[in-house]
Amino acid sequence: MTASRLLPIVIAVFATTACDTVEFQSAPDEPLADCDAALVGDWLITDLREGPRTDGRQYLRVDSGCERWFTVAVERKADGSEEIEVDDLEEDLVLGFARTSTQAFIAARDRPKDGDANSPSQDKPDGYTLVAWDRHEDASITLRLVDLRKTSHLIIDGKVPGWVEKRDRRADGSRDGYVSTHWAFVFGSAAEVRTLLEAHDLLDAPWMRLEPTDAQDSAQINAWLAGAPAVQPEGHAPGERDSGRRVAR
């Protein structure tokens, strides 16, 4: 998997529209904290399920105050050149921080768009995706997702109020990987979600590792962010939030 193919996966897992994910009606700690200083900085991302790649790499930058979250994917092309793809996560997501008594979480939900802020989806409720994170003595951070199967079983067994959607075939019975979905939604207040997460071991195996970058890599990230052209939509005034994904070669 190349870095540019990994980029949408990172975004999709944070985004509540991902096909295989767990969403919660409430975060375990509300109101959400705007920032956690331990996440601020530049990070090299390693997918612990795929292992290190030789054809690209990916970085995460969390600005001071956690006001902006950028992913930078670097893909090495066949001719030896590199293609850089930059994505501003907060273009599409509202990101915050929550905690239980034992675990820290990043909480993400879809950012309301113009005209639909008060119009939730008619077929699915709107909720939070929770990503657990732990910082280690070497300053690296491990990310873990909520286990979809464990959560689904709790819902199916009637122990947790929620919805489960699972399908891997078309209506005629034929297989199609593109229509495979497994989605679970847990209803409950912040206190109820916190009690659930504290009472059950619902976290999956480590998913990604964030390692602090050195000064040289941080300087390179500065250059990539400055060099990637931003496409301003019509009516977008200078100084406003830009359009999100940008590509520089």
N, C-alpha and C positions, 0 to 999 in steps of 0.2 A: 504494500500500500504506500503510495507516494504521499509526501507532505500535503500536497494540495487536495488529495482525496481524504486525508485525515482531518483537514480543517472543517469541512461541513459536518463531520461526525461529532467533533467537539461542540460545535454550535448546536447541533440537533439534540445532543444529550442535555444541554442546558435548557434548550427551548422546550416548551410544554407541548409542542406539536410532534415530537419524536414518535416514531411508530412503536418502539419498545421501551416503555418507561413507566414509572410510578409517579403519580401526581397526588398532592395533598390539598384539601380545601383550605387548610391553614398551615402556616409555618409553626414550628414548635415553640417559638418565642416571638411574640409580637408586642409592640411594633418592631420591625426589623431594624437592626443596627445598620447604619450607612457604610461602615468600613471596619476592617480589622487590620491594624498596622502590620500584622505578620504576613499578610498576603501582598502588601505593597512592594513593588519591585519588578524586576525582569527575571523570567523563568524559562528554562529549557524544558520542553514537554517530552516525556517518554511514555509511550503507550505500553503498559506493563503486560498487556495481553498479546501484543504483537512483537515486542522486543525492539531493540535499536534498529534504525534503518540506515542504509547506505546511500539511498537515492533522495534524501531530503531531510529536513528537520523543521521543528516548529517551536515558536516562542509565544509566551504570554507576557504582556505588560499590564500591570495594574498601577495606574497613576496614583499620585499622592491624594489621599482622601477617598480613594476608590471611585473617583468620578468617571473615569474612562477605563475600559477593559479592551485591549487590543490583542488579537491573535495575529501572528506573522508566520506564514507558511513559506518555506524555501524549498523549491523543487529543482533538483538537478536534472537538466535535460540531456538528451542523447549527445548533443554536440558539446557538452561540457558547460554550457551557460546555465544561469540560474534564473528561475522565474519566481517573483516575490508576490504573494497575495496577502493583503492586509484586510482584516475584518474588525469592525467596531462592534463588540457584542452588545453594547447598550443601545445600539440603534433599534434592536428588535426585542430586547429583554430588559426587565427591571430586576436588578441584582441587589441582594442584601445579605445580611448575616444573622444567623439565629443559633441558639445553643440549647441543648438539654443539660442535665447535671453532669454528663460525662462526655458529650460529643459536640463538636462545632460543625456547623453546616453553612454552605452557600445556598441561598434560596433564590430561585429564578422563576419568573413568570413572564408571559408575553406582554410586551409594552402595548398599551391601547393605541390604536391608530385613529386618525381624525375621522370622526363620524361613527365610530363603533365603541367608544369608551363605555357607553351604557347599554351596549347590545351584546351580551354574552352569547356564545355559540348555542344554537338551538338543539344540537345533538349531543354536546359534551359540556360538562361543567368546566370552569376555568380554575386552575389551581397552580400550586408551586411544585417545581422539581427540586429535590433536595440532593445536594452533593456533599457528603461528609469529607472533612479534611483533618489531617493530623500533621503537625510539624515535628520533625525529629531533631536529634542533637546535632546532626550535620547541616541543619538549616533547610534540608529538603522537605517537601510536603507530599504526602500521599493522598490521592483522591479516591473515594469509594462511592459507589451508587447504592441506592436502596434495592435490595434483591426483589426482582419482579415476581419470581415464582413463590417465594415465601409470603409476600404480601398478598398475592392472588389467593393462596390457600386460606389465609386468614379471612378474607372476604367471603370466599365460597363456603367455608365452614361456619359462617355466621358469627364469627368472633369480632369482626370489624365491619362497620357499615361502609359500603362502597360499591363500585362497579368494576367489572372485569370484561374485557373484550379480547377474544383470542380467535384468530382465523389464519389459515395458511393456504387456502384454496379459493378458486373462483366459485361462483354459484353452480357451475356445471361439474364441479369436482376436480377440475384440472389444477395443476400446481403452477404457481407464479410467485417467485421470490419477491417481486415488487409489491404484492398485495399482502404479504405476511405482516400481521400486526399482533402485538400482545401488549395491552395497555390496562393499567389498573388505576382507579381513583379512590382515594380514602376520604370519606367525609369526617368532619369533626372540628371542634374549636382548637385553638392553640394549645390549651391545657390538655385536651384529649389526645392530640397528636403527640405532644411531649410524653404523656404517660405511655402511649403505644410504643414509641421509640425506646423508652427506658425499660419497658417490660419485656420486649422481644429483641432478639439479635437479628435485625433485619438487614444489616449491611452486607453487601456482596464482597468478593475478594478485591484486593487492591486493583484499581483500574488505571490510574495514571500517576506518574511521579513528576513533580516540579522541582527542578534544581536551579539554584541561583546562578545567574550568568556572571561572567567576569566583566571587567571594565571594557574590554575590547568588543565583546558581543553587545553590550549595552550601547556602546557608541554606534555599532553597526545598525542596531534596531532604531536608534535615533535617525540615522540616515535613511533607512527604509521608510519609516513613517513620514519623514519630510519629503521623500522623493516620490511616494505613491500618489498619483493625481487623484484628487477628489472630484467627483462629478456632482455639481450642485443642481438639484432639481429646480424647475422654474419657480421663481418667487422666493427662493431660499436666500436670505440676506447674509452677507459676509459676517462671520463671527458666530453664526448659528451652527448647531450640530450638523456635521456633514452626512453624506449619503451612505456611509457604511463600507461596503466591500470595495477595495481598490486593488489594482494590479499594476505592478511595476516590473519591468524586464531589464 
